[in-house]
Amino acid sequence: MTTLTDPVTVIGGVDTHKHTHYAAAIDNHGRLLGHREFPATGPGYAALRSWMRSYGDLASIGVESTGSFGAALARELTRSGERVIEVNRPNRLARRMDGKSDRLDAEQVARAVLGETSTATPKSKSGVVEVIRTLRVTRSSAVKARTQAFNTLFAVMIGSPSQLRDELVDLTKRTLVNRCLRLRPETDDLLSLAANPERMHLAATKLSLRDLARRWKALDEEVKQLSAQIAALVTQVAPALVQLHGVGTELAGQFLVTVGDNTDRIHSEAAFAKLCGVAPQPASSGRTSGRHRLSRSGDRAANSALYIITIVRMRRHEPTRAYVERRTAEGLSKREIIRCLKRFVAREIYANLPQIAT
């Protein structure tokens, strides 16, 4: 029986937002101890931790959205020695029954930790892998912008006056960009050509093509610089990973980002396979037993990386080619063989991740 002198075990829950975080504290019997809002700042994180500790022995804290609004809070709490649990999916049944508010959401986060429906350790986001992730996000944005710039340039060129279009239409991509960089409009003051619409159209088109080519060139240089930085970091962090057949610095970087800096959060090879979406899921029911289905969960970018490695090995890796021939002779389809190979590649990737004991 609990008395006033008995120590209280506290489980915290935090509903995170851009400017504020709402916290709730419950005990190990599920009773609500209190709730309060804190600013999403360094002093606010310290105040949140002190407030939760004022109720008793703080066992763990569930934090919502540890990859975005809750990233800084989770990092600060972990640095302070607290056990942080990642809770990203709200209890939909409770939300339908009880409604939604910051207090209710924070309380449901804490109850998810207490009921152990959420047990994942969040990524620390404080090491070199976080640097790689940041550079990869920046490069991805630059690549998309570069593609958009060229598509716009090509569309403008196709609709340009005939004398200019005929000169450019057959050029290859980089040659077209370099040629557009050398275009010299008659004038930059288009209003001075208002009396002659054809000359104004030609000057405006040359001006647009030149500016788009300059934009593409700047973005291309940015992509090259970022790629070189990422390649150097990935090679330094995971030299064994980039030596695997079919695994370059791009795919190795994706696996590092998927796992995070604190690789010990992935406790087994099977857990890594599930994270990558290549672990078969049980689908038995009634008299049907032993049936499994394809997993559609996990990190889809990591799953795509496994697929690319598998396809490369099926084309150029002799042991893999021999495996494909043997399994084909046994009656397996190509799709089934690829699923088996992706599971094997996940096992190999896990064995070569840095700081993971296999």
C-alpha positions in Angstrom: 0.0 0.0 0.0 1.3 3.4 -1.0 1.9 5.9 1.9 3.0 9.5 2.0 6.5 8.4 2.9 6.9 5.9 0.0 9.1 7.2 -2.9 7.1 8.1 -6.0 8.3 6.8 -9.4 7.6 9.5 -12.0 7.1 9.1 -15.7 7.0 12.2 -17.8 5.4 13.0 -21.1 6.0 16.0 -23.3 3.9 17.3 -26.2 6.3 19.4 -28.2 5.6 22.6 -30.3 7.6 25.3 -32.0 7.6 27.9 -29.1 6.4 25.9 -26.1 6.3 22.3 -24.7 3.5 21.0 -22.6 4.6 18.5 -20.0 2.6 16.0 -17.9 3.8 13.8 -15.0 2.2 10.5 -13.9 3.3 7.9 -11.3 4.0 4.3 -11.9 0.3 3.5 -11.2 -0.9 5.8 -13.9 -2.2 8.6 -11.6 -1.8 12.1 -13.0 0.6 14.1 -10.8 0.5 17.4 -12.6 0.8 19.2 -15.9 2.4 22.5 -17.0 3.6 24.4 -20.1 7.2 25.5 -20.5 9.0 27.6 -23.1 11.0 25.8 -25.8 14.3 27.3 -24.8 17.4 26.1 -22.8 16.2 27.5 -19.5 12.7 26.1 -20.3 14.2 22.6 -20.7 16.0 22.9 -17.4 12.8 24.1 -15.7 10.8 21.2 -17.2 13.3 18.7 -15.9 13.3 20.2 -12.4 9.5 20.4 -12.3 9.2 16.7 -13.1 11.9 15.7 -10.5 10.0 17.7 -7.9 7.4 14.9 -7.8 9.8 12.1 -7.0 12.2 9.7 -8.7 12.1 10.4 -12.5 12.3 7.1 -14.3 11.8 8.1 -17.9 10.5 10.9 -20.1 8.5 10.4 -23.3 9.1 13.1 -25.9 7.0 13.5 -29.0 8.6 14.4 -32.3 12.2 13.9 -31.3 13.2 14.4 -34.9 11.8 17.9 -35.2 10.2 20.1 -32.5 11.4 17.8 -29.7 15.0 17.3 -31.0 16.6 20.0 -28.8 14.6 18.9 -25.7 15.5 15.2 -26.1 19.2 16.1 -26.6 19.2 18.3 -23.5 17.5 15.8 -21.3 19.8 13.0 -22.5 22.8 15.2 -21.8 21.4 15.7 -18.3 21.3 11.9 -17.7 17.6 11.3 -18.1 16.2 8.3 -19.9 14.3 9.6 -22.9 11.8 7.6 -24.9 10.7 8.5 -28.4 6.9 8.6 -28.8 5.7 9.7 -32.2 2.3 8.1 -32.6 -0.6 9.3 -30.4 -3.2 6.9 -29.0 -5.9 7.4 -31.6 -8.5 5.5 -29.5 -7.9 7.8 -26.5 -8.0 10.8 -28.7 -11.4 9.8 -30.2 -12.8 9.1 -26.7 -11.3 12.0 -24.7 -10.7 14.6 -27.3 -7.5 16.5 -28.0 -5.5 19.2 -26.1 -1.9 19.8 -25.2 -2.5 18.5 -21.7 -4.2 15.3 -22.9 -1.5 14.7 -25.6 1.3 15.1 -23.0 -0.5 12.7 -20.6 -1.0 10.1 -23.4 2.7 10.3 -24.2 3.5 9.5 -20.6 1.0 6.6 -20.6 2.6 5.2 -23.7 5.9 5.1 -21.9 4.3 3.6 -18.8 2.5 0.9 -20.8 5.7 0.2 -22.9 3.8 0.7 -26.1 6.7 3.1 -26.9 10.2 1.9 -26.1 12.4 3.4 -28.8 15.5 5.3 -27.9 15.7 8.5 -29.9 18.6 9.4 -32.1 21.1 11.6 -30.2 21.5 14.0 -33.1 24.8 15.3 -31.6 27.6 13.7 -33.5 29.2 13.4 -36.9 26.2 11.4 -38.3 24.0 14.4 -37.6 26.5 16.5 -39.6 26.2 14.1 -42.4 22.4 14.2 -42.2 22.4 18.0 -42.3 24.7 18.1 -45.4 22.6 15.4 -47.1 19.4 17.4 -46.6 21.0 20.5 -47.9 22.4 18.7 -50.9 19.0 17.1 -51.7 17.4 20.5 -51.7 20.1 21.8 -54.0 19.7 18.9 -56.4 16.0 19.5 -56.6 16.5 23.2 -57.2 19.1 22.4 -59.9 16.7 20.0 -61.7 14.0 22.6 -61.5 16.3 25.3 -62.9 17.3 23.2 -65.9 13.7 22.1 -66.6 12.7 25.8 -66.6 15.7 26.7 -68.9 14.7 23.9 -71.3 11.1 25.0 -71.4 12.1 28.6 -72.1 14.5 27.5 -74.8 11.9 25.3 -76.5 9.5 28.3 -76.7 12.2 30.8 -77.8 12.3 32.5 -81.2 13.4 30.2 -84.1 16.8 31.8 -84.7 17.7 31.1 -81.0 15.9 27.8 -80.6 17.5 26.3 -83.8 20.9 27.1 -82.3 20.3 25.5 -78.9 17.8 22.7 -79.3 20.3 19.9 -80.3 22.9 20.6 -77.6 23.5 18.3 -74.7 22.6 19.3 -71.1 25.9 20.8 -70.0 26.7 22.2 -73.4 23.3 23.9 -73.4 24.0 25.5 -70.0 27.4 26.7 -71.0 26.1 28.1 -74.3 23.4 30.0 -72.5 25.9 31.4 -70.1 27.6 33.1 -73.1 24.3 34.7 -74.4 24.5 38.4 -74.7 21.1 40.2 -74.8 20.9 43.3 -77.0 20.1 45.3 -73.8 19.0 44.7 -70.2 16.5 47.6 -70.6 13.6 45.8 -72.2 11.4 48.9 -72.2 13.7 50.5 -74.7 12.7 47.8 -77.2 9.0 48.3 -76.7 8.6 49.6 -80.2 9.8 46.3 -81.6 8.1 43.3 -79.9 10.2 40.7 -81.8 13.5 42.2 -80.7 12.2 42.6 -77.1 11.1 39.0 -77.1 14.5 37.8 -78.2 16.3 40.0 -75.7 14.0 38.8 -72.9 14.6 35.2 -73.8 18.4 35.5 -73.9 18.2 37.3 -70.5 16.1 34.6 -69.0 18.3 31.8 -70.4 21.5 33.4 -69.2 20.1 33.9 -65.6 18.8 30.4 -65.5 22.1 29.0 -66.6 23.9 31.0 -64.0 21.5 29.6 -61.4 22.0 26.0 -62.6 25.8 26.5 -62.5 25.8 27.9 -59.0 23.6 25.0 -57.7 25.8 22.5 -59.6 28.9 23.8 -57.8 27.1 23.7 -54.5 26.1 20.1 -55.1 29.7 19.1 -55.9 31.1 20.8 -52.8 28.5 19.1 -50.5 29.0 15.7 -52.2 32.8 16.0 -51.5 32.2 16.9 -47.9 29.7 14.1 -47.4 32.0 11.5 -49.1 34.9 12.5 -46.9 32.9 12.2 -43.6 31.2 8.9 -44.5 34.6 7.4 -45.5 36.1 8.5 -42.2 33.1 7.3 -40.1 32.3 4.0 -41.8 35.3 2.8 -43.8 34.2 -0.9 -43.7 30.7 0.0 -44.9 31.9 1.7 -48.1 34.1 -1.2 -49.0 31.1 -3.6 -49.4 30.1 -4.5 -52.9 27.5 -2.1 -54.3 27.8 0.3 -51.3 29.2 3.7 -52.1 29.4 6.8 -50.0 25.8 7.9 -50.9 24.2 4.6 -49.7 26.5 4.3 -46.7 25.5 7.8 -45.7 21.8 6.8 -45.9 22.4 3.8 -43.6 24.3 6.0 -41.1 21.5 8.6 -41.0 18.9 5.8 -40.6 20.7 4.4 -37.5 21.9 7.7 -36.0 24.9 8.6 -33.9 24.0 6.3 -31.0 24.1 3.0 -32.9 23.6 1.0 -29.7 19.9 2.0 -29.9 19.6 -0.8 -32.6 20.1 -3.8 -30.3 20.2 -6.6 -32.9 20.5 -7.4 -36.6 16.8 -8.3 -36.7 15.9 -4.9 -35.3 17.9 -3.2 -38.0 16.2 -5.3 -40.6 12.8 -4.2 -39.2 14.0 -0.6 -39.2 14.8 -0.9 -42.9 11.4 -2.6 -43.7 12.9 -6.0 -44.8 11.7 -8.1 -41.8 8.8 -10.4 -42.8 5.8 -9.8 -40.6 3.6 -12.7 -39.2 0.2 -12.9 -40.9 -1.3 -16.0 -39.4 -4.9 -16.3 -38.4 -7.2 -19.1 -37.4 -6.2 -22.3 -39.1 -3.7 -20.5 -41.2 -0.3 -20.6 -39.5 3.3 -19.9 -40.6 2.2 -17.3 -43.0 4.2 -14.0 -43.4 3.7 -10.9 -45.4 6.0 -8.2 -46.7 6.7 -5.3 -44.3 5.7 -1.9 -45.5 7.0 -0.1 -42.4 10.4 1.2 -41.5 12.7 3.8 -43.2 11.7 3.7 -46.9 14.9 5.5 -47.9 17.0 2.8 -46.3 14.8 0.2 -47.9 15.4 1.8 -51.3 19.2 1.7 -50.6 19.0 -2.0 -49.9 17.1 -2.5 -53.2 19.8 -0.6 -55.1 22.6 -2.7 -53.6 20.6 -5.9 -54.4 20.1 -4.9 -58.0 23.8 -4.0 -58.4 24.9 -7.3 -57.0 22.4 -9.3 -59.1 24.1 -7.8 -62.2 27.8 -7.7 -61.2 28.4 -9.9 -58.1 29.2 -13.5 -59.0 28.2 -15.1 -55.6 24.8 -13.2 -55.9 24.3 -14.3 -59.5 25.0 -17.9 -58.5 22.4 -17.5 -55.7 19.8 -16.1 -58.0 20.3 -19.0 -60.4 20.0 -21.6 -57.7 16.9 -20.0 -56.2 15.3 -19.6 -59.6 15.8 -23.3 -60.2 14.0 -24.0 -57.0 11.0 -22.1 -58.3 11.2 -18.7 -56.6 10.2 -15.7 -58.5 12.5 -12.7 -59.1 10.5 -10.6 -56.6 10.9 -13.3 -53.9 14.6 -13.6 -54.6 15.1 -9.9 -54.3 13.3 -9.9 -50.9 15.6 -12.7 -49.7 18.7 -10.8 -50.9 17.6 -7.5 -49.3 17.3 -9.3 -46.0 20.8 -10.8 -46.4 22.3 -7.4 -47.4 20.7 -5.8 -44.3 22.5 -8.4 -42.2 25.8 -7.5 -43.9 25.2 -3.8 -43.5 24.5 -4.2 -39.8 27.7 -6.2 -39.3 29.7 -3.3 -40.8 28.1 -0.4 -39.1 30.5 1.5 -36.9 30.4 1.1 -33.1 28.1 -1.9 -33.2 29.2 -5.3 -31.8 27.9 -8.2 -33.8 
